Amino acid sequence: MSERTPRLSRRNFLLTMGAGGTAAAAAIVAKTAPTNSTPVAAKRGSGGYQESAHVRNYYRTTKV
């Protein structure tokens, strides 16, 4: 009887390296992701769209 030794083929090697890289990237992102779930607009105190003199001037110049 012949002994069966596991052979790493190029395809298995690349598959293993890709899965390992993906797992490492996911771990880094999970570690550095912010835990605060407040939206960015709410942090800035922005009231959303505000019509100013500059905006009114733009609208006036675009009328046909």
N, CA, C and O atoms as a Tripos MOL2 file, in Angstrom:
@<TRIPOS>MOLECULE
protein
  256   255    64     0     0
PROTEIN
NO_CHARGES

@<TRIPOS>ATOM
      1 N           0.8250   -1.1740    0.0000 N.3       1 MET1
      2 CA          0.0000    0.0000    0.0000 C.3       1 MET1
      3 C           0.8760    1.2460    0.0000 C.2       1 MET1
      4 O           1.9400    1.2900    0.6170 O.2       1 MET1
      5 N           0.4070    2.2190   -0.6890 N.am      2 SER2
      6 CA          1.1670    3.4540   -0.7400 C.3       2 SER2
      7 C           0.5850    4.4610    0.2550 C.2       2 SER2
      8 O          -0.6220    4.5120    0.4890 O.2       2 SER2
      9 N           1.4620    5.2360    0.8140 N.am      3 GLU3
     10 CA          1.0080    6.2510    1.7560 C.3       3 GLU3
     11 C           0.4940    7.4640    0.9820 C.2       3 GLU3
     12 O           1.0800    7.8820   -0.0160 O.2       3 GLU3
     13 N          -0.5810    7.9960    1.4560 N.am      4 ARG4
     14 CA         -1.1430    9.1830    0.8110 C.3       4 ARG4
     15 C          -0.6630   10.4040    1.5780 C.2       4 ARG4
     16 O          -0.9850   10.5820    2.7530 O.2       4 ARG4
     17 N           0.0930   11.2230    0.9150 N.am      5 THR5
     18 CA          0.5510   12.4610    1.5400 C.3       5 THR5
     19 C          -0.2530   13.6100    0.9500 C.2       5 THR5
     20 O          -0.4630   13.6630   -0.2620 O.2       5 THR5
     21 N          -0.6960   14.5140    1.7830 N.am      6 PRO6
     22 CA         -1.4630   15.6340    1.2580 C.3       6 PRO6
     23 C          -0.5710   16.5250    0.4020 C.2       6 PRO6
     24 O           0.5260   16.9150    0.8020 O.2       6 PRO6
     25 N          -1.0710   16.8290   -0.7700 N.am      7 ARG7
     26 CA         -0.3280   17.6840   -1.7000 C.3       7 ARG7
     27 C          -1.0400   19.0090   -1.8400 C.2       7 ARG7
     28 O          -2.2360   19.0520   -2.1280 O.2       7 ARG7
     29 N          -0.3270   20.0620   -1.6410 N.am      8 LEU8
     30 CA         -0.9210   21.3720   -1.8460 C.3       8 LEU8
     31 C          -0.7670   21.7590   -3.3060 C.2       8 LEU8
     32 O           0.3410   21.8590   -3.8330 O.2       8 LEU8
     33 N          -1.8740   21.9660   -3.9250 N.am      9 SER9
     34 CA         -1.8180   22.4090   -5.3030 C.3       9 SER9
     35 C          -1.8240   23.9380   -5.3200 C.2       9 SER9
     36 O          -2.0990   24.5770   -4.3050 O.2       9 SER9
     37 N          -1.5310   24.4880   -6.4270 N.am     10 ARG10
     38 CA         -1.5050   25.9410   -6.5630 C.3      10 ARG10
     39 C          -2.8920   26.5210   -6.2970 C.2      10 ARG10
     40 O          -3.0070   27.5700   -5.6630 O.2      10 ARG10
     41 N          -3.9200   25.8700   -6.7600 N.am     11 ARG11
     42 CA         -5.2860   26.3580   -6.5720 C.3      11 ARG11
     43 C          -5.6530   26.3850   -5.0900 C.2      11 ARG11
     44 O          -6.2220   27.3670   -4.6130 O.2      11 ARG11
     45 N          -5.3360   25.3240   -4.3650 N.am     12 ASN12
     46 CA         -5.6350   25.2980   -2.9350 C.3      12 ASN12
     47 C          -4.8260   26.3490   -2.1870 C.2      12 ASN12
     48 O          -5.3300   26.9710   -1.2520 O.2      12 ASN12
     49 N          -3.5900   26.5490   -2.5880 N.am     13 PHE13
     50 CA         -2.7500   27.5490   -1.9510 C.3      13 PHE13
     51 C          -3.3450   28.9470   -2.1330 C.2      13 PHE13
     52 O          -3.4310   29.7140   -1.1730 O.2      13 PHE13
     53 N          -3.7530   29.2800   -3.3530 N.am     14 LEU14
     54 CA         -4.3230   30.5930   -3.6120 C.3      14 LEU14
     55 C          -5.6640   30.7760   -2.8980 C.2      14 LEU14
     56 O          -5.9690   31.8670   -2.4180 O.2      14 LEU14
     57 N          -6.4430   29.7360   -2.8290 N.am     15 LEU15
     58 CA         -7.7100   29.7890   -2.1210 C.3      15 LEU15
     59 C          -7.4790   30.0460   -0.6380 C.2      15 LEU15
     60 O          -8.1850   30.8510   -0.0300 O.2      15 LEU15
     61 N          -6.5140   29.3800   -0.0620 N.am     16 THR16
     62 CA         -6.1860   29.5580    1.3480 C.3      16 THR16
     63 C          -5.6750   30.9640    1.6150 C.2      16 THR16
     64 O          -6.0590   31.5880    2.6040 O.2      16 THR16
     65 N          -4.8210   31.4630    0.7490 N.am     17 MET17
     66 CA         -4.2830   32.8060    0.9330 C.3      17 MET17
     67 C          -5.3820   33.8630    0.7940 C.2      17 MET17
     68 O          -5.3920   34.8400    1.5430 O.2      17 MET17
     69 N          -6.2960   33.6830   -0.1440 N.am     18 GLY18
     70 CA         -7.3990   34.6220   -0.3140 C.3      18 GLY18
     71 C          -8.3280   34.6330    0.8890 C.2      18 GLY18
     72 O          -8.7530   35.6990    1.3350 O.2      18 GLY18
     73 N          -8.6430   33.4710    1.4120 N.am     19 ALA19
     74 CA         -9.5190   33.3860    2.5740 C.3      19 ALA19
     75 C          -8.8320   33.9800    3.8010 C.2      19 ALA19
     76 O          -9.4770   34.6460    4.6110 O.2      19 ALA19
     77 N          -7.5480   33.7460    3.9390 N.am     20 GLY20
     78 CA         -6.8020   34.2990    5.0670 C.3      20 GLY20
     79 C          -6.7140   35.8110    4.9840 C.2      20 GLY20
     80 O          -6.8450   36.4990    5.9970 O.2      20 GLY20
     81 N          -6.4950   36.3290    3.7970 N.am     21 GLY21
     82 CA         -6.4380   37.7830    3.6170 C.3      21 GLY21
     83 C          -7.7710   38.4460    3.9000 C.2      21 GLY21
     84 O          -7.8210   39.5230    4.4940 O.2      21 GLY21
     85 N          -8.8440   37.8090    3.4770 N.am     22 THR22
     86 CA        -10.1820   38.3410    3.7290 C.3      22 THR22
     87 C         -10.4880   38.3460    5.2200 C.2      22 THR22
     88 O         -11.0500   39.3080    5.7430 O.2      22 THR22
     89 N         -10.1210   37.2760    5.8950 N.am     23 ALA23
     90 CA        -10.3580   37.2080    7.3350 C.3      23 ALA23
     91 C          -9.5380   38.2610    8.0760 C.2      23 ALA23
     92 O         -10.0260   38.8740    9.0250 O.2      23 ALA23
     93 N          -8.3110   38.4690    7.6520 N.am     24 ALA24
     94 CA         -7.4620   39.4810    8.2960 C.3      24 ALA24
     95 C          -8.0330   40.8780    8.0730 C.2      24 ALA24
     96 O          -8.0560   41.6900    8.9980 O.2      24 ALA24
     97 N          -8.4870   41.1630    6.8710 N.am     25 ALA25
     98 CA         -9.0700   42.4740    6.5760 C.3      25 ALA25
     99 C         -10.3350   42.6960    7.3920 C.2      25 ALA25
    100 O         -10.5570   43.7970    7.8950 O.2      25 ALA25
    101 N         -11.1630   41.6740    7.5300 N.am     26 ALA26
    102 CA        -12.3900   41.7970    8.3170 C.3      26 ALA26
    103 C         -12.0720   42.0450    9.7830 C.2      26 ALA26
    104 O         -12.7690   42.8130   10.4460 O.2      26 ALA26
    105 N         -11.0400   41.4120   10.2900 N.am     27 ALA27
    106 CA        -10.6520   41.6160   11.6830 C.3      27 ALA27
    107 C         -10.1530   43.0360   11.9030 C.2      27 ALA27
    108 O         -10.4600   43.6430   12.9290 O.2      27 ALA27
    109 N          -9.3990   43.5690   10.9710 N.am     28 ILE28
    110 CA         -8.8820   44.9310   11.1050 C.3      28 ILE28
    111 C         -10.0180   45.9420   11.0420 C.2      28 ILE28
    112 O         -10.0470   46.8930   11.8230 O.2      28 ILE28
    113 N         -10.9490   45.7450   10.1230 N.am     29 VAL29
    114 CA        -12.0820   46.6690    9.9970 C.3      29 VAL29
    115 C         -12.9470   46.6060   11.2440 C.2      29 VAL29
    116 O         -13.3960   47.6440   11.7310 O.2      29 VAL29
    117 N         -13.1880   45.4320   11.7640 N.am     30 ALA30
    118 CA        -14.0120   45.2980   12.9600 C.3      30 ALA30
    119 C         -13.3260   45.9480   14.1570 C.2      30 ALA30
    120 O         -13.9950   46.4930   15.0350 O.2      30 ALA30
    121 N         -12.0350   45.8950   14.1970 N.am     31 LYS31
    122 CA        -11.2860   46.4680   15.3120 C.3      31 LYS31
    123 C         -11.2690   47.9910   15.2510 C.2      31 LYS31
    124 O         -11.3270   48.6450   16.2930 O.2      31 LYS31
    125 N         -11.1890   48.5720   14.0480 N.am     32 THR32
    126 CA        -11.0510   50.0170   13.9140 C.3      32 THR32
    127 C         -12.3530   50.7250   13.5800 C.2      32 THR32
    128 O         -12.3540   51.9510   13.4670 O.2      32 THR32
    129 N         -13.4550   50.0190   13.4190 N.am     33 ALA33
    130 CA        -14.7320   50.6490   13.0700 C.3      33 ALA33
    131 C         -15.2450   51.4600   14.2490 C.2      33 ALA33
    132 O         -15.1340   51.0230   15.3950 O.2      33 ALA33
    133 N         -15.8070   52.6400   13.9840 N.am     34 PRO34
    134 CA        -16.3440   53.4470   15.0820 C.3      34 PRO34
    135 C         -17.5750   52.7870   15.6790 C.2      34 PRO34
    136 O         -18.3710   52.1820   14.9610 O.2      34 PRO34
    137 N         -17.7300   52.9010   16.9680 N.am     35 THR35
    138 CA        -18.8680   52.2740   17.6400 C.3      35 THR35
    139 C         -20.0420   53.2280   17.7760 C.2      35 THR35
    140 O         -21.1370   52.8050   18.1450 O.2      35 THR35
    141 N         -19.8350   54.5060   17.4860 N.am     36 ASN36
    142 CA        -20.9090   55.4840   17.5840 C.3      36 ASN36
    143 C         -21.7810   55.4010   16.3470 C.2      36 ASN36
    144 O         -21.2710   55.4650   15.2290 O.2      36 ASN36
    145 N         -23.0860   55.2610   16.5270 N.am     37 SER37
    146 CA        -23.9800   55.1050   15.3820 C.3      37 SER37
    147 C         -24.7210   56.3920   15.0350 C.2      37 SER37
    148 O         -25.7130   56.3490   14.3070 O.2      37 SER37
    149 N         -24.2590   57.5400   15.5420 N.am     38 THR38
    150 CA        -24.8910   58.8150   15.2320 C.3      38 THR38
    151 C         -24.5310   59.2330   13.8140 C.2      38 THR38
    152 O         -23.3520   59.2020   13.4590 O.2      38 THR38
    153 N         -25.5040   59.6240   12.9870 N.am     39 PRO39
    154 CA        -25.1880   60.0400   11.6130 C.3      39 PRO39
    155 C         -24.2820   61.2710   11.5950 C.2      39 PRO39
    156 O         -24.2950   62.0770   12.5250 O.2      39 PRO39
    157 N         -23.5100   61.4010   10.5450 N.am     40 VAL40
    158 CA        -22.5500   62.4940   10.4260 C.3      40 VAL40
    159 C         -23.2610   63.8370   10.3790 C.2      40 VAL40
    160 O         -22.7830   64.7980   10.9810 O.2      40 VAL40
    161 N         -24.3910   63.9330    9.6830 N.am     41 ALA41
    162 CA        -25.1140   65.1970    9.5730 C.3      41 ALA41
    163 C         -25.5990   65.6650   10.9410 C.2      41 ALA41
    164 O         -25.6130   66.8660   11.2100 O.2      41 ALA41
    165 N         -25.9880   64.7540   11.7900 N.am     42 ALA42
    166 CA        -26.4540   65.1290   13.1170 C.3      42 ALA42
    167 C         -25.2970   65.6210   13.9850 C.2      42 ALA42
    168 O         -25.5000   66.4570   14.8650 O.2      42 ALA42
    169 N         -24.1070   65.1200   13.7510 N.am     43 LYS43
    170 CA        -22.9470   65.5560   14.5220 C.3      43 LYS43
    171 C         -22.6060   67.0040   14.2170 C.2      43 LYS43
    172 O         -22.2510   67.7640   15.1180 O.2      43 LYS43
    173 N         -22.7110   67.3870   12.9640 N.am     44 ARG44
    174 CA        -22.3480   68.7300   12.5630 C.3      44 ARG44
    175 C         -23.3880   69.7590   12.9750 C.2      44 ARG44
    176 O         -23.1000   70.9560   12.9660 O.2      44 ARG44
    177 N         -24.5700   69.3300   13.3290 N.am     45 GLY45
    178 CA        -25.6220   70.2680   13.6800 C.3      45 GLY45
    179 C         -26.2370   70.9050   12.4540 C.2      45 GLY45
    180 O         -26.8600   71.9620   12.5500 O.2      45 GLY45
    181 N         -26.0720   70.2750   11.3000 N.am     46 SER46
    182 CA        -26.5860   70.8130   10.0530 C.3      46 SER46
    183 C         -28.1030   70.7090   10.0340 C.2      46 SER46
    184 O         -28.6740   69.6860   10.4130 O.2      46 SER46
    185 N         -28.7440   71.7770    9.5910 N.am     47 GLY47
    186 CA        -30.1930   71.7670    9.4960 C.3      47 GLY47
    187 C         -30.6700   71.2800    8.1430 C.2      47 GLY47
    188 O         -31.8550   71.3920    7.8310 O.2      47 GLY47
    189 N         -29.7720   70.7410    7.3350 N.am     48 GLY48
    190 CA        -30.1480   70.2830    6.0140 C.3      48 GLY48
    191 C         -30.0350   71.3960    4.9980 C.2      48 GLY48
    192 O         -29.1740   72.2680    5.1130 O.2      48 GLY48
    193 N         -30.8980   71.3670    4.0080 N.am     49 TYR49
    194 CA        -30.8640   72.3670    2.9440 C.3      49 TYR49
    195 C         -31.3000   73.7170    3.4820 C.2      49 TYR49
    196 O         -32.3400   73.8280    4.1310 O.2      49 TYR49
    197 N         -30.5040   74.7410    3.2110 N.am     50 GLN50
    198 CA        -30.8600   76.0990    3.6020 C.3      50 GLN50
    199 C         -30.6590   77.0100    2.4090 C.2      50 GLN50
    200 O         -29.5780   77.0570    1.8220 O.2      50 GLN50
    201 N         -31.6990   77.7240    2.0610 N.am     51 GLU51
    202 CA        -31.6110   78.6480    0.9310 C.3      51 GLU51
    203 C         -30.9490   79.9320    1.4020 C.2      51 GLU51
    204 O         -31.4240   80.5840    2.3310 O.2      51 GLU51
    205 N         -29.8590   80.2830    0.7580 N.am     52 SER52
    206 CA        -29.1370   81.5040    1.1150 C.3      52 SER52
    207 C         -29.1460   82.4450   -0.0870 C.2      52 SER52
    208 O         -29.6930   82.1210   -1.1420 O.2      52 SER52
    209 N         -28.5420   83.5960    0.0870 N.am     53 ALA53
    210 CA        -28.4820   84.5650   -1.0040 C.3      53 ALA53
    211 C         -27.7330   83.9900   -2.1960 C.2      53 ALA53
    212 O         -28.0990   84.2360   -3.3450 O.2      53 ALA53
    213 N         -26.6920   83.2310   -1.9200 N.am     54 HIS54
    214 CA        -25.9170   82.6170   -2.9980 C.3      54 HIS54
    215 C         -26.7730   81.6430   -3.7980 C.2      54 HIS54
    216 O         -26.7230   81.6280   -5.0280 O.2      54 HIS54
    217 N         -27.5480   80.8410   -3.1050 N.am     55 VAL55
    218 CA        -28.4160   79.8630   -3.7690 C.3      55 VAL55
    219 C         -29.5150   80.5770   -4.5570 C.2      55 VAL55
    220 O         -29.8020   80.1960   -5.6920 O.2      55 VAL55
    221 N         -30.1280   81.5940   -3.9810 N.am     56 ARG56
    222 CA        -31.1630   82.3460   -4.7000 C.3      56 ARG56
    223 C         -30.6010   82.9860   -5.9630 C.2      56 ARG56
    224 O         -31.2700   83.0090   -6.9960 O.2      56 ARG56
    225 N         -29.3710   83.5080   -5.8900 N.am     57 ASN57
    226 CA        -28.7310   84.0990   -7.0620 C.3      57 ASN57
    227 C         -28.5070   83.0430   -8.1460 C.2      57 ASN57
    228 O         -28.7220   83.3060   -9.3300 O.2      57 ASN57
    229 N         -28.0810   81.8640   -7.7420 N.am     58 TYR58
    230 CA        -27.8780   80.7750   -8.7090 C.3      58 TYR58
    231 C         -29.1920   80.4150   -9.3870 C.2      58 TYR58
    232 O         -29.2490   80.2860  -10.6100 O.2      58 TYR58
    233 N         -30.2460   80.2530   -8.5960 N.am     59 TYR59
    234 CA        -31.5570   79.9180   -9.1730 C.3      59 TYR59
    235 C         -32.0310   81.0110  -10.1280 C.2      59 TYR59
    236 O         -32.6100   80.7140  -11.1730 O.2      59 TYR59
    237 N         -31.7880   82.2710   -9.7740 N.am     60 ARG60
    238 CA        -32.2120   83.3780  -10.6160 C.3      60 ARG60
    239 C         -31.4770   83.3580  -11.9510 C.2      60 ARG60
    240 O         -32.0770   83.6600  -12.9830 O.2      60 ARG60
    241 N         -30.2050   83.0110  -11.9560 N.am     61 THR61
    242 CA        -29.4230   83.0020  -13.2030 C.3      61 THR61
    243 C         -29.7160   81.8010  -14.0870 C.2      61 THR61
    244 O         -29.3880   81.8190  -15.2740 O.2      61 THR61
    245 N         -30.3210   80.7650  -13.5430 N.am     62 THR62
    246 CA        -30.6000   79.5800  -14.3460 C.3      62 THR62
    247 C         -31.9940   79.5780  -14.9570 C.2      62 THR62
    248 O         -32.3340   78.6720  -15.7180 O.2      62 THR62
    249 N         -32.8040   80.5780  -14.6340 N.am     63 LYS63
    250 CA        -34.1570   80.6460  -15.2140 C.3      63 LYS63
    251 C         -34.0450   80.9360  -16.7080 C.2      63 LYS63
    252 O         -33.1890   81.7030  -17.1490 O.2      63 LYS63
    253 N         -34.9060   80.3210  -17.4530 N.am     64 VAL64
    254 CA        -34.9020   80.5240  -18.9020 C.3      64 VAL64
    255 C         -35.9310   81.5400  -19.2910 C.2      64 VAL64
    256 O         -36.0790   81.8470  -20.4740 O.2      64 VAL64
@<TRIPOS>BOND
     1     1     2 1
     2     2     3 1
     3     3     4 2
     4     3     5 am
     5     5     6 1
     6     6     7 1
     7     7     8 2
     8     7     9 am
     9     9    10 1
    10    10    11 1
    11    11    12 2
    12    11    13 am
    13    13    14 1
    14    14    15 1
    15    15    16 2
    16    15    17 am
    17    17    18 1
    18    18    19 1
    19    19    20 2
    20    19    21 am
    21    21    22 1
    22    22    23 1
    23    23    24 2
    24    23    25 am
    25    25    26 1
    26    26    27 1
    27    27    28 2
    28    27    29 am
    29    29    30 1
    30    30    31 1
    31    31    32 2
    32    31    33 am
    33    33    34 1
    34    34    35 1
    35    35    36 2
    36    35    37 am
    37    37    38 1
    38    38    39 1
    39    39    40 2
    40    39    41 am
    41    41    42 1
    42    42    43 1
    43    43    44 2
    44    43    45 am
    45    45    46 1
    46    46    47 1
    47    47    48 2
    48    47    49 am
    49    49    50 1
    50    50    51 1
    51    51    52 2
    52    51    53 am
    53    53    54 1
    54    54    55 1
    55    55    56 2
    56    55    57 am
    57    57    58 1
    58    58    59 1
    59    59    60 2
    60    59    61 am
    61    61    62 1
    62    62    63 1
    63    63    64 2
    64    63    65 am
    65    65    66 1
    66    66    67 1
    67    67    68 2
    68    67    69 am
    69    69    70 1
    70    70    71 1
    71    71    72 2
    72    71    73 am
    73    73    74 1
    74    74    75 1
    75    75    76 2
    76    75    77 am
    77    77    78 1
    78    78    79 1
    79    79    80 2
    80    79    81 am
    81    81    82 1
    82    82    83 1
    83    83    84 2
    84    83    85 am
    85    85    86 1
    86    86    87 1
    87    87    88 2
    88    87    89 am
    89    89    90 1
    90    90    91 1
    91    91    92 2
    92    91    93 am
    93    93    94 1
    94    94    95 1
    95    95    96 2
    96    95    97 am
    97    97    98 1
    98    98    99 1
    99    99   100 2
   100    99   101 am
   101   101   102 1
   102   102   103 1
   103   103   104 2
   104   103   105 am
   105   105   106 1
   106   106   107 1
   107   107   108 2
   108   107   109 am
   109   109   110 1
   110   110   111 1
   111   111   112 2
   112   111   113 am
   113   113   114 1
   114   114   115 1
   115   115   116 2
   116   115   117 am
   117   117   118 1
   118   118   119 1
   119   119   120 2
   120   119   121 am
   121   121   122 1
   122   122   123 1
   123   123   124 2
   124   123   125 am
   125   125   126 1
   126   126   127 1
   127   127   128 2
   128   127   129 am
   129   129   130 1
   130   130   131 1
   131   131   132 2
   132   131   133 am
   133   133   134 1
   134   134   135 1
   135   135   136 2
   136   135   137 am
   137   137   138 1
   138   138   139 1
   139   139   140 2
   140   139   141 am
   141   141   142 1
   142   142   143 1
   143   143   144 2
   144   143   145 am
   145   145   146 1
   146   146   147 1
   147   147   148 2
   148   147   149 am
   149   149   150 1
   150   150   151 1
   151   151   152 2
   152   151   153 am
   153   153   154 1
   154   154   155 1
   155   155   156 2
   156   155   157 am
   157   157   158 1
   158   158   159 1
   159   159   160 2
   160   159   161 am
   161   161   162 1
   162   162   163 1
   163   163   164 2
   164   163   165 am
   165   165   166 1
   166   166   167 1
   167   167   168 2
   168   167   169 am
   169   169   170 1
   170   170   171 1
   171   171   172 2
   172   171   173 am
   173   173   174 1
   174   174   175 1
   175   175   176 2
   176   175   177 am
   177   177   178 1
   178   178   179 1
   179   179   180 2
   180   179   181 am
   181   181   182 1
   182   182   183 1
   183   183   184 2
   184   183   185 am
   185   185   186 1
   186   186   187 1
   187   187   188 2
   188   187   189 am
   189   189   190 1
   190   190   191 1
   191   191   192 2
   192   191   193 am
   193   193   194 1
   194   194   195 1
   195   195   196 2
   196   195   197 am
   197   197   198 1
   198   198   199 1
   199   199   200 2
   200   199   201 am
   201   201   202 1
   202   202   203 1
   203   203   204 2
   204   203   205 am
   205   205   206 1
   206   206   207 1
   207   207   208 2
   208   207   209 am
   209   209   210 1
   210   210   211 1
   211   211   212 2
   212   211   213 am
   213   213   214 1
   214   214   215 1
   215   215   216 2
   216   215   217 am
   217   217   218 1
   218   218   219 1
   219   219   220 2
   220   219   221 am
   221   221   222 1
   222   222   223 1
   223   223   224 2
   224   223   225 am
   225   225   226 1
   226   226   227 1
   227   227   228 2
   228   227   229 am
   229   229   230 1
   230   230   231 1
   231   231   232 2
   232   231   233 am
   233   233   234 1
   234   234   235 1
   235   235   236 2
   236   235   237 am
   237   237   238 1
   238   238   239 1
   239   239   240 2
   240   239   241 am
   241   241   242 1
   242   242   243 1
   243   243   244 2
   244   243   245 am
   245   245   246 1
   246   246   247 1
   247   247   248 2
   248   247   249 am
   249   249   250 1
   250   250   251 1
   251   251   252 2
   252   251   253 am
   253   253   254 1
   254   254   255 1
   255   255   256 2
@<TRIPOS>SUBSTRUCTURE
     1 MET1         2 RESIDUE 1 A MET
     2 SER2         6 RESIDUE 1 A SER
     3 GLU3        10 RESIDUE 1 A GLU
     4 ARG4        14 RESIDUE 1 A ARG
     5 THR5        18 RESIDUE 1 A THR
     6 PRO6        22 RESIDUE 1 A PRO
     7 ARG7        26 RESIDUE 1 A ARG
     8 LEU8        30 RESIDUE 1 A LEU
     9 SER9        34 RESIDUE 1 A SER
    10 ARG10       38 RESIDUE 1 A ARG
    11 ARG11       42 RESIDUE 1 A ARG
    12 ASN12       46 RESIDUE 1 A ASN
    13 PHE13       50 RESIDUE 1 A PHE
    14 LEU14       54 RESIDUE 1 A LEU
    15 LEU15       58 RESIDUE 1 A LEU
    16 THR16       62 RESIDUE 1 A THR
    17 MET17       66 RESIDUE 1 A MET
    18 GLY18       70 RESIDUE 1 A GLY
    19 ALA19       74 RESIDUE 1 A ALA
    20 GLY20       78 RESIDUE 1 A GLY
    21 GLY21       82 RESIDUE 1 A GLY
    22 THR22       86 RESIDUE 1 A THR
    23 ALA23       90 RESIDUE 1 A ALA
    24 ALA24       94 RESIDUE 1 A ALA
    25 ALA25       98 RESIDUE 1 A ALA
    26 ALA26      102 RESIDUE 1 A ALA
    27 ALA27      106 RESIDUE 1 A ALA
    28 ILE28      110 RESIDUE 1 A ILE
    29 VAL29      114 RESIDUE 1 A VAL
    30 ALA30      118 RESIDUE 1 A ALA
    31 LYS31      122 RESIDUE 1 A LYS
    32 THR32      126 RESIDUE 1 A THR
    33 ALA33      130 RESIDUE 1 A ALA
    34 PRO34      134 RESIDUE 1 A PRO
    35 THR35      138 RESIDUE 1 A THR
    36 ASN36      142 RESIDUE 1 A ASN
    37 SER37      146 RESIDUE 1 A SER
    38 THR38      150 RESIDUE 1 A THR
    39 PRO39      154 RESIDUE 1 A PRO
    40 VAL40      158 RESIDUE 1 A VAL
    41 ALA41      162 RESIDUE 1 A ALA
    42 ALA42      166 RESIDUE 1 A ALA
    43 LYS43      170 RESIDUE 1 A LYS
    44 ARG44      174 RESIDUE 1 A ARG
    45 GLY45      178 RESIDUE 1 A GLY
    46 SER46      182 RESIDUE 1 A SER
    47 GLY47      186 RESIDUE 1 A GLY
    48 GLY48      190 RESIDUE 1 A GLY
    49 TYR49      194 RESIDUE 1 A TYR
    50 GLN50      198 RESIDUE 1 A GLN
    51 GLU51      202 RESIDUE 1 A GLU
    52 SER52      206 RESIDUE 1 A SER
    53 ALA53      210 RESIDUE 1 A ALA
    54 HIS54      214 RESIDUE 1 A HIS
    55 VAL55      218 RESIDUE 1 A VAL
    56 ARG56      222 RESIDUE 1 A ARG
    57 ASN57      226 RESIDUE 1 A ASN
    58 TYR58      230 RESIDUE 1 A TYR
    59 TYR59      234 RESIDUE 1 A TYR
    60 ARG60      238 RESIDUE 1 A ARG
    61 THR61      242 RESIDUE 1 A THR
    62 THR62      246 RESIDUE 1 A THR
    63 LYS63      250 RESIDUE 1 A LYS
    64 VAL64      254 RESIDUE 1 A VAL
